[in-house]
Amino acid sequence: MRLLGFADDETLRAAVEGAARALEAELTLLSPAEGGSSVRDDRFYDALRTHPDAAVVQFRRALLDRAREESQTRGIALVAACRNDAEARLAVRAGVEEWLILPATAEEVAARVSSALERLRTRAAPGATHERAEHLRYEELLYDRFTGFPTLPVMIERGREMLERCGRLTILYIEFVRYSKLEEIYGWEKLDEVLQSTASAVRDFYEQYDAVDGVVMVSHAADDDFIFFSELPGALDDAERRINEMAHALEEHVRTRLDTEQGEDVAGLFEIYVGSTTIFRNPKLRTERIIYRGIREAAQAARSVESRERARKVTDLKTTLREGAVYIVYHPIVVTETREVYGFEALARGTHRALRSPEVMFGVAEEANLIWELSRLCRRRAIEGMDAHLNENQLLFLNIDPHDFRDPTFRYLDLDELGVEHPERIVLEITERTAITDYPTFQGYLKEFRDRGFRFAVDDAGSGYAGLGSIANLEPDFIKLDISLISGIDANFMKQNLVETMVSFANDHGIKVIAEGVEREEEYETVKRLGVHFTQGFLFHTAGHGGVPLMTTT
């Protein structure tokens, strides 16, 4: 269930938050402008286009009239929060499903929302439902349901008016890269959350940025890049300077928001590239055509920025390799039944901000043909920290790409040089960033390591990388279930059945199962019930030595 709130009364806002918790609803809570003006009402109407199930709105007559029209069209239950009986009567006349008198408790808000949903369900006529569905299908072509932003076809007329009025129009194309990688790692549900956080941050930024008159949109529904039309007054050179300042400030604003709402691992996975161009009115050319050409130029400029940034990252990576500028975060793996720490996975982080995310850092290394050098550095750092962070009976899990086995330095690993006294304490996680094409040869590599005492785990099981074929061919000691399979497992019976089947298979073959990405107690209790042997995730990041986050820098 999705709940939308629009109120500045602090007591009401707290009650709506409490109601959302009681209803287990996903909440979007917006604030009107001070003094009851309509300055921020568009944010509310945009949020309605994301199709929440219900909306709680602090009474304002002008707002309520349009809100009722918008909510009826989309099948949204509307609850009006009123200050007195007179406002309540006006709300009823406006056609709201439910109303309440302030101050209200969380319990009352939850009850009113439930009642409003039931009223809406029982009075919806079949014909009206069909018409509403047709309207929504049409609207989804014009507005992005996840962000509430209009699409370019809706806003092209606005751009034409701006260009005709001012004689020039500045277009910013805001490109977000690696969102596909985020979806690949965490699943589409997480990407939807990140897109909503990003859109909210972009919208807030342009509302707060001084002296900017413009509109934000997406190119088409479900797009993850944004377009900004702006009228920047003053000399053209000064406008260019302000564009550059605005682009830098936008990046900082969005990154900070994602850090706060989604965590640094997610925030470190993406980059923002802003390309810009200024177009001028030409009576000989069709205005719409000028705008579309300008958008293509701005998009190309964003890609040029990305190319320059990629070259800079390669330089940063070479500096990282030369200076050994990586640190290791040790994520605990616990025994599911007891929560006792069984071992740690070593995850590398770059000290350069642009290389903080391991996915970004290894992606740059692969492009620059420096993957072996980076892998060597990360392995050395991880093993150097074993004595400081692991007890003598705990295992160290190291991520290994199949390509690493072709590196002579890894193939003929000098255990004395690395300081490895007990290779049986090291589990090599086979992370299939690249497909294994020659299993007989690869199995020979594994045998050499097994003979020296190392153990193996198949990583990302259930993600599409590590399928049943990989598990059967590699004969691992551990199977690590991917975060996309574990996230939300408490509410997904299909995921539960898959995990239960995997655990049964593992038990039959003497393999231990590790659930990755456990963030909530409900997920933990579910994998525990399903018999998963070990568990890993943010829920346990402070497990171990005195409850202190397990991190080392060298």
N, C-alpha and C positions, 0 to 999 in steps of 0.2 A: 504494500500500500504506500502511496506517495501523498504527502500532506504539504500544502503551501500556506504560509502565514504572511500577512501584510499588516503590520501594526508598529506603532511607536510607544504605546503604553507598556512600560517595563513589566508590570504585573501580568498583563495579558500575554506578552512574549514568553515569560516564564511558564505560564499555564499551558501555552501551545507546545512548548518544548516538553513539558511533562506529559501532555496528552500524546504526543508523538511516541514517547518512550512506552507509555501504557499500551498504545495500539501497535507497537513495533513497526512504526511507519518511518519511511525516509522523509526527512523534513527539509524544506527550503524556507527560510525565514528572512523576509525582506523588511526594510524600514522605509516608510514614506518620508518625504521632505518635511522639514520643520514648518510649523504653522499651517499644515494641512494643504499646502500647495500641490499642484499636479506635476511638479518637476520630475519626480521619480516614478510616476505612475506607469510609464512605458516599461519599466523593469518588471512590474507586476503583470502587465498584459503579455510581455514576452514569456514570463514564467508560466502563465496559463497555457501558452502554446506548447509547453513541454508535457502537457496532459497529466497533471496530478489527478488523484481521485477526488480530493476535497480541498477546499480553500477556506481559511478563517480570515475574515477581513474586518478591520476596525471601521466602524460606520463613518461614511462620508457620502452624502447623497449623490454627488456627481460621479464619484468613483463607483458606487454601488450600482447605478443604472447601467453603466457599460460593463461592469463585472458580471452582472446577471446575464446580459446578452451574450458575452463571451463564454461564460460557464455553461449556459444552456446549449449553445452550439456544440460544445465539446463533451457534454455529459459529465460535468464536474459539479459535485455537491457543494453548495455555497452556504457558509455559516456567517452571519453578521454579528459582530460584537458591538453592542449598543450601550450608551451611557444612561439612558432612561427609557421609560415606556413610550414616549413620543417617537423616539428614533426606532424603537422596536416595531411600532405600527407602520412606519414608513418602510422599514425593511420587509415586512410581510407583504405590503402592497407591491413592493418591487419584485416579489416572487422568490425570495430566498427559501432554501429548504428548511433552515433552522436559524434561530437567533438566541442570544443570551444577553443578560444584563451584567455590566461590569460593576465591581470586580468579580472575576470568575476563577474557580479552582481548576487544576489540571483534570480532575475527575469529571467536572461538569463539561469542560471543553471536549474531552474524549467521548462522553455520552452524547453530546450534541452532534459531533461529527458522525458517530455511528448511526444516530437517528437520521441525519441528513442523507447519508448514503442509502439507507433503507427506503426513505421517502422517494429518492430519485429512482431507485430500482423499481419500485412498485408502480410508479405513475408513468414510466416511459412506455409510450405506445409503440407497437411494432413498426408502424409507418415512420414515426419520428426517429426511431432508432436507425432505420435504413437511411433516411435522409442525413442524419448526423454522420453516419459512417461514410457516406459519399462526400460530405463536406470535409471530413477529416482527411480522407485520401487526397482530395484536392489541395487542402492546406499543407499537407506534408511535402508537397512539391514546392511550396512557397516559403515555408518556415522550417528550420531545423528543429526537430522535436527534442534533441538533447540539450541544445544551448538556448533555444528560443529566438535565435537570431534570424532575421529575414534572409532570403537568398538573393542573389544578384538580380534575377529577373524582376523581383519586387522593387528593388532599390535603384534600378537603372534610370527611372524617371526622376528620382530625387537627385541623382548625379547630374542628369541633364539640366535640371533647374539650377543647380549650384554653378555649373560651368557657364550657363547662359548669363547668370546674374553677375558673376565675378570676372568672367573672361578667362579664368584659369582654375584648375582643379588639381589638388595634390592627391595621389593615390598611393597608399601603403599596402603592400602585400606581406602578410605576416605568416611565415611558413614555420610549422612545427615539425621537426624531424624526429625519427625514431619512435613515433607513436605506434607504428606497426610492430616494432620490437617489444614495446611494453605489452601490447596485446598478446604477443607470442609467449611472453614470460608469465604474465599474470592472468591472462584471459580477458574476454571481451567485456565482462562486467566491470573489471577494474579500469579498463580504458574508458568506458562510458563515464565512470566517476571522475576520472582525470579530465576528460573533455568538459564536463560540467564545471569543475573547479577552474579550468583554464578560461572558459567562456565568462564565468562570473568575475574572474580577475581582470580580464580584458575590459568588460563592461564597466567595472568599478574604476579602472584606471582612466578611461576616457571621460568619465563623469567628473573625476577629480582634477584632471589635467587642466591647468588654467589656459584661458584664451584659445581653446580649440573648439571650433564648430564643425562637427562632422558626424558621420554615421558608420556603424560597424555592421558587417554582414558576412555570410559565408558564400562561397561560389555556388554551391548547390547543397541540397539536403544531405546530411551525414558526412559533409566534408570536414576535415580537421585543420584547414587553413582559413585565415580570416582576411577580409579586405576592408580597408578603411578609406572612405572619401572625406577629404578635409578641405576647408577653406582657411588657409594660413595667410593672414594679412601681412603687409609690409613688403620690403624689398625681397627679390627672389633669393639672393645670397643668404639673407637672414633666415628666410623660410627653410632653406636647405640645412642650415645649422640647427634650427629648432627640430627638424625632422630627425637628425642624428641623435640629438639629446633625448627626444621622445622615444626613439627606438631602444636606446640603452636603458632608459627608465622603465619602459614596458617590460623588458627582459627581466630586470631586477624584481619588478612587482610580481610578475607571474611566477618566477622561480621561488620567491619568498612565500607566496600563497601555496604553492605545491609542497614546499618544504613543510609548512605548517599543517596542511590538511592531508597530505598523502605520504609524507616521510621523505627523508633525504635520498633513499635508494631510488624512488620513483623520480624525484626532482632531478637527480643527477643523470637520469637516463635520456633526457630530452634536451634539445637546443632550440633556440628561437633565432630565425634569420628574417630580417626585415628589409625588403627592397622597396624603393620608392621611385616615383617619377612625377613630373608636373606636366600636365597637358594644357593646351591653350585652345580657345575657341577659334574655329576657322569656318567662316560662312560657306566656303566651297565644299566642306566635308560634312557628312551626316554626323550629328553630335554623338549618337549612340555608338557609331563605329569608332570615333575618336576615343571614347571611354573604354571600349573593349580592347583596342590596341594599347591603351595606357595600362590596363590591367596586365596584359601579356608582358609589357616592358617591365613593370614592377615585379612580376613573378620571376622574370629572367634575372633581374637585379638581385632578388633574394637568393637565387641559385648561385649567382656569382659570389655573393657574400659567403655562402656555404662552402664553395670551393676554396676561397681564401682561408676560411676557418679550418678546413680539413688540412690544408698545407701547414697551418700554424700548429695544429694538433700533432702532426707528424714530427715537427720540430720539438714540441714539448715532450713527446714520447722518447725521442733520442736523448734529450736531456735527462729524462727519468731513468733511462737505462744506464746512462753514464754516471749519474749520481746515486743510483739505487733508491730513487725517491718513491718508494711504495711502502705502505704499511699494511698490516694484516689485522682483520677483524675476525675473532674466533667466535663462531656461532655454536652454542651448545646443542648437542643431540642427547635427549634424555630417554631413559627407560619409561615407556608409557605408563606402566602400572604404578611405578614408585616416584617418578619424576627425578630419579637419581641421574646425575650427569654421566653419560656413557662415553662421550667423546665430543670432539669439536670439528666443525668444518672450517677450514681456513679460506677466507675470502679476501682477495687483494683489493686495495684502494690506492689510486694515484694521489700524490700530494698536490699535484696541479689540479686546480678546480675543474678544468675542462675534462680531465681524465679521472675524476673521482669515481664514476661508475665503472665497474669491471667490464660490463658489456661494451661500453664506449671505448675503454682502454684497449681491450682485446680486438675490437672491431678496427680501430686505427692500426693496431699492430699487424692485423691480417692484411689490410690494404697496403701497408708499407713493407710487407714481407719481413717483419721483425717478430713474428709470433714465437719462434723458438727462444729468441733472446729474452722476451718478456716472461715467457713461461719459466725459464731458468731462474730469473730473478725472483719471481713470486714463490717458487718452490723453496728456494734458499731461505727467503725471509720467513716463510711459514715454519720450516723445520728449525730455524734458529730460535723461534719463540716457544718451542715445545716445552722446554724445562720450566720456563717462567709461567706458563698458563695451563699445562696439563699435569695431572697426577700420573704416577708411573703406570697405573692400570687403565688409563684412558687412551682412546684411539684418536688419531689425527686423520681427517678426511681431506684429501687433496684433489682438486679438479684437474683432470687431464683430458686434453683433446686428442682424438685419434692421431692427428698429425704429429703430436709430440713423440710418438713411438718411432718416427722416422729421423728424429734428431739424435745423432750419435752420442751426444753428451747425456741424453736421457736414457737411451738404450743401454749404454754401458755405465750406468749410474755408479759413481764412486761414493759408496756409503761412508767411508771414513772422511772424505773431503766434506761431505754435507753434515757430518756429525750424527749419522743415523746408526745407533747401536742396536735398535730392535725394530727391524723392518716389519715384523708382524704387528706392530702398533700403527702402521700406516695403511690406510685404505685409499686406493686410487679410484676416484670417481670418474668413470668414462662419460664425459660430457660430449654428446654428439653434435657439436656445432657443424661438423661436416660428416657426411655419410661414410660408413665403413663399406668399402666396395670389395675388399679381398679378405673374407673372413678366415680362410685357412692360414694366411700369412699373419693376420692379426692375432689369431689364437696362439700361434707360435711365439709372438711377442709376449703375450700374457703368461704363457707357461714359463718363460725365462724369469719373469718377475715372481710368479708363484713359487718357483723353486728357491728363490732367495728369501721368501717369507712374506711378501706383500699380499694383501687381500684386495678385492675389487668390489665396486658398487656400480650398478647401472643407474645413471642420473636421469631425471626428467621423464620417468615412466608415466605414461598417460598423456604426454604433451604432444605426441605425434612424432617426436624424435625417436625415443626409445620404445619401439614396439615389441611385441612378443617375440619376433624373430631375433632381435638383438639380445633379449634376455636368454633365449634358448641357446644362441651361439656363444655367448660370453660366459655362461654358467657363473654368475656373480655370487658373491657372499651376501650382498645386500641389494635390495631394490629400493630406490628412492622415488616415492610417488610425487609427481609434479604438483606445484602449488595450484595450478588451474584445476586439478582434480580434487584438491582438499578444500579450497576456498568455498565456503557456504555449504559444506557437505552435510551439516546438521539439518538443512532444509531441502536436500536434494536426494531423493531415494535412489535415483539411477546411479549417482556417484557412490552412494553407500553400497549398492549391489556390486559395482565394479571393484571397489576396494575389498569387499568381503571375498570376492572371487580371487583377487590377487593374493590376499593373505592365505587363503586355502591352498592355492597353487604353491606359494612359497613354503608353507609348512610341509607339504608333500616332498619338497626337494631340498630341505635343509637350508633355506634362504631366509634372511631376516628382512622385514619391511620397515622402511622409515617414511613417515609422513612429513613432507616439507610444507612450510607456509602456514602453520597453525598460528592463528592470531587471536582467537577467541576461546573462552572456556567451553562454549557449546561445541566448537569444532573438536577440541581436545577430548571432551567426553564421548563424542561420537566415534572418533578413531580408536579410542580406548575400548569402547563397547564392541567394535568390529575386530578387535584382536591385533591391531597394528603393534609391532614390537617396540619401535622407537619413534620419537616425535621431535620435530624441529620447527622453530618459528619464532616470531617476535614475542610470543607469550612467554618464552623461556630465555630471552636475551640477557637477563640479569641473573640467570641461574649460575651457580658455581661459587666462586671465591667471594664469600661475604656479600653476595648480592650486587657486586660492582660490575658494571658493563665490561665485558671481556674484550679488551683491545690492547694491542701492543704497537708501538712505533719504534723503528730502528733506523 
